[in-house]
Amino acid sequence: MLIKKITSVLTSVFVMLTILFFILTHILVGEGLILPAAGLLIAGSLSYLITPVMDVGYLVVAAILLVSVIVAIVWLVKLIRVKAKFLEFFQPFIFLFSIVLTLVVVGKRDALQTLYAAEATRLTVFYLVGASLFIMAYGLHLMVFGLVRVNGLSVDANAEAKELNTLSEEEIREIVKDELSHIQPVIVKETVIKEEVVPAEEVVEETEEAEEAEEVEEVAEELVEEEVAPIEEVVEQPVLVATEGEEVEKVDFERLTFEERIASFDEDSLEKYVELKEYMLSYGVKSRISSSGDSFRANRKMFFKITNSGNSGFKVYFKLDLASYANTTFPLKDASGIKMYEEVPAFMYMKSDLSLKRCKELVDDVMFANGFVRKD
């Protein structure tokens, strides 16, 4: 986060210094002569490069340009592989621009020394040299941190793909068992009610009627709220049959809320959840937290849903056509066979920074397809 803020400040300074650099150059060269002078400079530079001169100066310039071009090409290839943002593709060209501008200023040092000797142009030349040094430093800053960031995203993508491709069926089963073993148990409150003993036949009939009433209530709740508890929270309530001389036990089940289930998650996972939620809300959808998860709706339609995945991460469901992402790098899975996810049939796990980035891209796809505009 600190690096992003520093880069934003440096970018603003770079833009201002670069604009003023070319304005002063235009004034220094002469009104109406900047384009002819630039043409002569480009022609002279190309002639200098394609006409080898075996001296130290030529070798140094050629080596710097060659290395810079190779770095920029590798950088661009990496940006394409990780599907970087549009503005990030300008960074390699800014890096090349900073290197070339610095070499030009150094190459014209004799002319700059002559202008510096004149009192009228001394301040302008001093600014041009200082601005070129800052521009070069800014280009190197973009190169270093840009390549580090791209390499980090590539490592995350490769690790995630390798993990998905190398796990055997037995290993997946073990992981599922381990996750289930960490699920917090359902809290059961037992209340013993001492009442007059009822014959077993009547108790069975009353219990069956109660179960039917509960089923009707659950269906009504599903139609109104479109929320169903996760599978791990569904607990079978046994039919209680009383015999003569025995007491009937009334069992109340307290269902854990979504917020209670994720309360034990690590800070990094919770920060990713909050960041993704704020990103979704920026499109104008409304959040509703229930026992099954966090649902996001607009115009009575569900577009996203976030649930917990075991005891360490999240599942994010999207209102997407899974077939449209068959040949992409998005690790989407199908949940269309589950009734509660009919509106949001495609989901993926969110644990790493890369998965968070991909979730945001899918949010953009869903909202764009449904005519929503993000509010910054």
C-alpha positions as CSV (number, residue, x, y, z in Angstrom):
1,M,0.0,0.0,0.0
2,L,2.9,2.4,0.9
3,I,4.6,1.6,-2.5
4,K,1.4,2.4,-4.3
5,K,1.1,5.8,-2.6
6,I,4.7,6.6,-3.3
7,T,4.3,5.6,-7.0
8,S,1.2,7.8,-7.3
9,V,3.1,10.8,-5.9
10,L,6.1,10.2,-8.2
11,T,3.8,9.8,-11.2
12,S,2.2,13.2,-10.6
13,V,5.6,14.8,-10.2
14,F,6.8,13.0,-13.4
15,V,3.9,14.3,-15.5
16,M,4.4,17.9,-14.3
17,L,8.2,17.9,-14.8
18,T,8.0,16.2,-18.2
19,I,5.4,18.8,-19.5
20,L,7.5,21.7,-18.2
21,F,10.7,20.0,-19.7
22,F,9.3,20.1,-23.2
23,I,7.9,23.6,-22.8
24,L,11.3,25.0,-21.8
25,T,13.0,23.0,-24.5
26,H,10.6,24.5,-27.0
27,I,11.5,28.0,-25.8
28,L,15.2,27.2,-25.6
29,V,15.4,25.9,-29.2
30,G,13.2,28.7,-30.6
31,E,9.6,29.3,-31.5
32,G,8.6,27.0,-34.4
33,L,11.9,25.1,-34.5
34,I,11.2,22.4,-32.0
35,L,9.9,19.9,-34.6
36,P,12.7,20.3,-37.1
37,A,15.2,20.1,-34.2
38,A,13.6,16.9,-32.9
39,G,13.7,15.4,-36.4
40,L,17.4,16.2,-36.7
41,L,18.0,14.8,-33.3
42,I,16.2,11.5,-34.1
43,A,18.0,11.2,-37.4
44,G,21.4,11.9,-35.8
45,S,20.8,9.4,-33.0
46,L,19.8,6.6,-35.4
47,S,22.8,7.4,-37.6
48,Y,25.0,7.2,-34.6
49,L,23.6,3.9,-33.5
50,I,23.7,2.1,-36.9
51,T,27.2,3.3,-37.6
52,P,29.4,1.5,-35.1
53,V,32.3,3.4,-33.6
54,M,34.7,1.4,-31.6
55,D,35.0,3.7,-28.6
56,V,33.9,3.5,-25.0
57,G,31.1,6.1,-25.4
58,Y,29.4,4.2,-28.3
59,L,29.7,0.8,-26.6
60,V,28.2,2.2,-23.3
61,V,25.2,3.8,-25.1
62,A,24.6,0.7,-27.3
63,A,24.8,-1.6,-24.2
64,I,22.4,0.6,-22.2
65,L,19.8,0.8,-25.0
66,L,20.1,-3.0,-25.7
67,V,19.6,-4.0,-22.1
68,S,16.7,-1.5,-21.7
69,V,14.9,-2.8,-24.7
70,I,15.3,-6.4,-23.6
71,V,14.0,-5.5,-20.1
72,A,11.0,-3.7,-21.6
73,I,10.1,-6.7,-23.9
74,V,10.3,-9.2,-21.0
75,W,8.3,-6.8,-18.8
76,L,5.6,-6.5,-21.5
77,V,5.4,-10.3,-22.0
78,K,5.0,-10.8,-18.2
79,L,2.2,-8.2,-18.1
80,I,0.4,-10.0,-20.9
81,R,0.6,-13.3,-19.1
82,V,-0.8,-12.1,-15.8
83,K,-3.5,-10.0,-17.6
84,A,-2.4,-6.8,-16.0
85,K,-4.4,-3.6,-15.9
86,F,-4.4,-1.4,-19.0
87,L,-2.4,1.5,-17.5
88,E,0.3,-0.9,-16.4
89,F,1.2,-1.5,-20.0
90,F,2.5,2.1,-20.3
91,Q,5.2,1.5,-17.6
92,P,7.7,-0.3,-19.9
93,F,7.4,2.5,-22.5
94,I,7.9,5.2,-19.8
95,F,11.0,3.3,-18.7
96,L,12.4,3.3,-22.2
97,F,11.5,7.0,-22.6
98,S,13.4,7.9,-19.4
99,I,16.5,6.0,-20.5
100,V,16.5,7.6,-24.0
101,L,15.9,11.1,-22.7
102,T,18.8,10.8,-20.2
103,L,21.1,9.5,-23.0
104,V,20.1,12.5,-25.2
105,V,20.8,15.0,-22.5
106,V,24.1,13.4,-21.8
107,G,24.9,13.4,-25.5
108,K,24.1,17.1,-25.8
109,R,26.3,18.0,-22.8
110,D,28.6,20.3,-24.9
111,A,25.6,22.4,-26.2
112,L,24.1,22.5,-22.7
113,Q,27.5,23.7,-21.2
114,T,27.5,26.5,-23.8
115,L,23.9,27.5,-22.9
116,Y,24.7,27.2,-19.2
117,A,27.5,29.8,-19.6
118,A,25.0,32.4,-20.7
119,E,23.2,33.9,-17.8
120,A,19.8,34.2,-19.6
121,T,19.6,30.4,-20.1
122,R,21.5,29.1,-17.1
123,L,18.4,28.5,-15.0
124,T,16.6,26.7,-17.9
125,V,19.6,24.4,-18.5
126,F,19.9,23.6,-14.8
127,Y,16.2,22.6,-14.7
128,L,16.5,20.5,-17.9
129,V,19.4,18.5,-16.4
130,G,17.6,18.1,-13.0
131,A,14.3,17.1,-14.6
132,S,16.1,14.5,-16.8
133,L,17.7,12.9,-13.7
134,F,14.4,12.7,-11.9
135,I,12.7,11.2,-15.0
136,M,15.5,8.6,-15.2
137,A,15.1,7.8,-11.5
138,Y,11.3,7.5,-11.9
139,G,11.7,5.1,-14.9
140,L,14.1,2.9,-12.9
141,H,11.6,2.9,-10.0
142,L,8.8,1.7,-12.3
143,M,11.0,-1.0,-13.7
144,V,12.1,-2.4,-10.3
145,F,8.8,-2.4,-8.5
146,G,6.8,-3.3,-11.7
147,L,8.9,-6.4,-12.4
148,V,8.7,-7.4,-8.7
149,R,4.9,-7.1,-8.7
150,V,4.5,-9.0,-12.0
151,N,6.8,-11.8,-10.8
152,G,4.8,-12.1,-7.6
153,L,1.6,-12.4,-9.5
154,S,3.2,-15.0,-11.8
155,V,4.4,-17.0,-8.8
156,D,0.9,-16.9,-7.2
157,A,-0.7,-18.0,-10.5
158,N,1.8,-20.9,-11.0
159,A,1.5,-22.1,-7.4
160,E,-2.3,-22.0,-7.6
161,A,-2.4,-23.9,-10.9
162,K,0.2,-26.4,-9.6
163,E,-1.8,-27.0,-6.5
164,L,-5.0,-27.6,-8.5
165,N,-3.2,-29.9,-10.9
166,T,-1.1,-32.0,-8.6
167,L,-3.5,-32.9,-5.9
168,S,-4.7,-36.5,-6.1
169,E,-8.2,-37.6,-5.1
170,E,-7.0,-39.0,-1.8
171,E,-5.2,-35.7,-1.0
172,I,-8.3,-33.8,-1.7
173,R,-10.3,-36.1,0.5
174,E,-7.8,-35.5,3.3
175,I,-8.0,-31.8,2.9
176,V,-11.8,-31.9,3.0
177,K,-11.7,-34.0,6.2
178,D,-9.2,-31.6,7.8
179,E,-11.4,-28.6,6.9
180,L,-14.5,-30.3,8.3
181,S,-12.7,-31.2,11.5
182,H,-12.1,-27.5,12.2
183,I,-15.7,-26.5,11.7
184,Q,-17.1,-25.1,14.9
185,P,-19.8,-27.4,16.3
186,V,-23.5,-26.5,16.4
187,I,-24.4,-25.3,19.9
188,V,-27.2,-27.4,21.3
189,K,-29.3,-26.3,24.2
190,E,-31.1,-29.0,26.0
191,T,-34.1,-28.2,28.2
192,V,-35.8,-30.9,30.2
193,I,-39.5,-30.3,30.5
194,K,-41.3,-32.3,33.1
195,E,-44.8,-32.8,32.0
196,E,-47.5,-35.3,32.2
197,V,-46.5,-38.4,30.3
198,V,-48.2,-38.7,26.9
199,P,-48.8,-42.1,25.2
200,A,-46.2,-42.9,22.5
201,E,-48.7,-42.9,19.6
202,E,-49.7,-39.3,20.4
203,V,-46.1,-38.1,20.7
204,V,-45.2,-39.6,17.3
205,E,-48.2,-37.9,15.6
206,E,-47.4,-34.5,17.2
207,T,-43.8,-34.8,16.2
208,E,-44.7,-35.6,12.6
209,E,-47.1,-32.6,12.5
210,A,-44.4,-30.4,13.9
211,E,-41.9,-31.5,11.2
212,E,-44.4,-30.9,8.5
213,A,-45.1,-27.4,9.9
214,E,-41.3,-26.7,10.0
215,E,-40.9,-27.9,6.3
216,V,-43.7,-25.5,5.2
217,E,-42.1,-22.7,7.2
218,E,-38.7,-23.4,5.6
219,V,-40.2,-23.3,2.1
220,A,-41.9,-20.0,2.8
221,E,-38.7,-18.6,4.2
222,E,-36.8,-19.7,1.1
223,L,-39.4,-18.0,-1.2
224,V,-39.2,-14.7,0.7
225,E,-35.6,-14.5,1.6
226,E,-34.0,-16.9,-0.9
227,E,-31.6,-18.0,1.8
228,V,-30.8,-21.6,2.8
229,A,-28.3,-22.7,5.5
230,P,-25.1,-24.3,4.3
231,I,-24.9,-28.1,4.3
232,E,-22.6,-28.3,7.3
233,E,-25.2,-26.4,9.5
234,V,-28.1,-28.7,8.7
235,V,-28.6,-31.0,11.7
236,E,-31.1,-33.8,11.7
237,Q,-33.6,-33.5,14.5
238,P,-34.5,-36.9,15.8
239,V,-38.0,-38.0,16.4
240,L,-38.6,-38.3,20.1
241,V,-40.8,-41.2,21.1
242,A,-41.8,-41.3,24.7
243,T,-42.7,-44.4,26.6
244,E,-44.5,-44.7,29.8
245,G,-42.5,-43.5,32.8
246,E,-40.1,-41.5,30.6
247,E,-39.7,-37.7,30.3
248,V,-39.8,-35.9,26.9
249,E,-36.8,-33.8,26.1
250,K,-37.2,-30.7,24.1
251,V,-34.1,-29.8,22.1
252,D,-33.4,-26.3,20.7
253,F,-30.7,-25.8,18.1
254,E,-28.9,-22.5,17.9
255,R,-27.5,-21.9,14.4
256,L,-24.2,-20.1,14.1
257,T,-24.3,-16.9,11.9
258,F,-22.0,-16.2,9.0
259,E,-20.2,-13.6,11.1
260,E,-19.7,-16.0,14.0
261,R,-18.2,-18.6,11.7
262,I,-15.6,-16.3,10.1
263,A,-14.7,-14.6,13.4
264,S,-11.8,-17.0,13.9
265,F,-10.3,-16.4,10.4
266,D,-6.9,-14.8,10.1
267,E,-6.6,-11.0,9.6
268,D,-5.4,-11.3,6.0
269,S,-8.4,-13.4,4.9
270,L,-10.8,-11.0,6.6
271,E,-9.1,-8.0,4.9
272,K,-9.6,-9.6,1.5
273,Y,-13.3,-10.3,2.3
274,V,-13.8,-6.6,3.3
275,E,-12.0,-5.3,0.3
276,L,-14.0,-7.5,-2.1
277,K,-17.3,-6.6,-0.4
278,E,-16.5,-2.8,-0.7
279,Y,-15.7,-3.4,-4.3
280,M,-19.1,-5.1,-4.9
281,L,-20.9,-2.3,-3.0
282,S,-19.3,0.3,-5.2
283,Y,-21.6,-0.9,-8.0
284,G,-24.7,0.0,-6.0
285,V,-25.8,-3.5,-4.9
286,K,-27.1,-4.1,-1.4
287,S,-25.5,-6.5,1.1
288,R,-27.5,-8.9,3.3
289,I,-25.8,-11.1,5.8
290,S,-27.6,-14.3,6.9
291,S,-26.6,-17.6,8.4
292,S,-25.6,-18.9,5.0
293,G,-23.4,-16.1,4.0
294,D,-23.3,-12.6,2.5
295,S,-25.6,-12.0,-0.4
296,F,-25.5,-9.0,-2.8
297,R,-28.7,-8.0,-4.6
298,A,-30.1,-5.2,-6.8
299,N,-33.5,-4.9,-8.3
300,R,-34.5,-8.1,-6.4
301,K,-31.8,-10.1,-8.3
302,M,-28.8,-11.8,-6.6
303,F,-25.5,-11.1,-8.4
304,F,-23.0,-12.3,-5.8
305,K,-22.8,-14.4,-2.7
306,I,-19.9,-15.0,-0.3
307,T,-19.7,-18.0,2.0
308,N,-17.0,-19.4,4.2
309,S,-14.8,-22.2,2.9
310,G,-13.9,-24.4,5.8
311,N,-12.1,-22.5,8.5
312,S,-9.6,-20.5,6.4
313,G,-11.0,-18.9,3.3
314,F,-14.1,-17.9,1.3
315,K,-16.1,-19.1,-1.6
316,V,-17.4,-16.3,-4.0
317,Y,-20.4,-17.1,-6.2
318,F,-21.2,-15.1,-9.4
319,K,-24.1,-14.6,-11.7
320,L,-22.1,-15.9,-14.7
321,D,-22.3,-18.3,-17.5
322,L,-19.6,-20.9,-16.6
323,A,-19.3,-22.0,-20.2
324,S,-18.0,-18.6,-21.3
325,Y,-15.0,-19.0,-19.0
326,A,-14.1,-22.6,-20.1
327,N,-10.8,-21.6,-21.8
328,T,-9.7,-18.9,-19.4
329,T,-7.4,-18.8,-16.4
330,F,-10.3,-18.2,-14.0
331,P,-10.6,-21.4,-11.8
332,L,-14.4,-21.3,-11.7
333,K,-16.4,-24.3,-10.5
334,D,-20.0,-25.3,-11.1
335,A,-22.7,-25.0,-8.4
336,S,-25.7,-25.0,-10.7
337,G,-26.9,-28.3,-9.3
338,I,-27.6,-26.8,-5.9
339,K,-30.9,-25.0,-5.6
340,M,-29.7,-22.2,-3.4
341,Y,-27.1,-21.2,-6.0
342,E,-29.3,-21.2,-9.1
343,E,-29.0,-17.5,-9.5
344,V,-25.2,-17.5,-8.9
345,P,-24.1,-20.9,-10.4
346,A,-20.3,-20.1,-10.8
347,F,-18.0,-19.9,-7.9
348,M,-14.2,-19.9,-7.0
349,Y,-12.1,-19.9,-3.9
350,M,-10.6,-16.7,-2.6
351,K,-7.4,-17.1,-0.5
352,S,-4.5,-15.4,-2.3
353,D,-4.0,-11.9,-3.7
354,L,-4.3,-13.3,-7.2
355,S,-7.7,-14.9,-6.4
356,L,-8.9,-11.5,-5.0
357,K,-7.8,-9.8,-8.2
358,R,-9.6,-12.3,-10.3
359,C,-12.7,-12.0,-8.2
360,K,-12.8,-8.3,-8.8
361,E,-12.4,-8.9,-12.6
362,L,-15.4,-11.2,-12.5
363,V,-17.4,-8.7,-10.5
364,D,-16.7,-6.2,-13.3
365,D,-17.9,-8.7,-15.9
366,V,-21.1,-9.4,-14.0
367,M,-21.9,-5.7,-13.5
368,F,-21.0,-4.7,-17.0
369,A,-23.2,-7.4,-18.5
370,N,-26.1,-6.2,-16.4
371,G,-25.7,-2.5,-17.1
372,F,-24.2,-1.3,-13.8
373,V,-21.5,1.4,-13.5
374,R,-19.0,1.5,-10.7
375,K,-19.1,4.5,-8.4
376,D,-15.6,5.4,-7.3
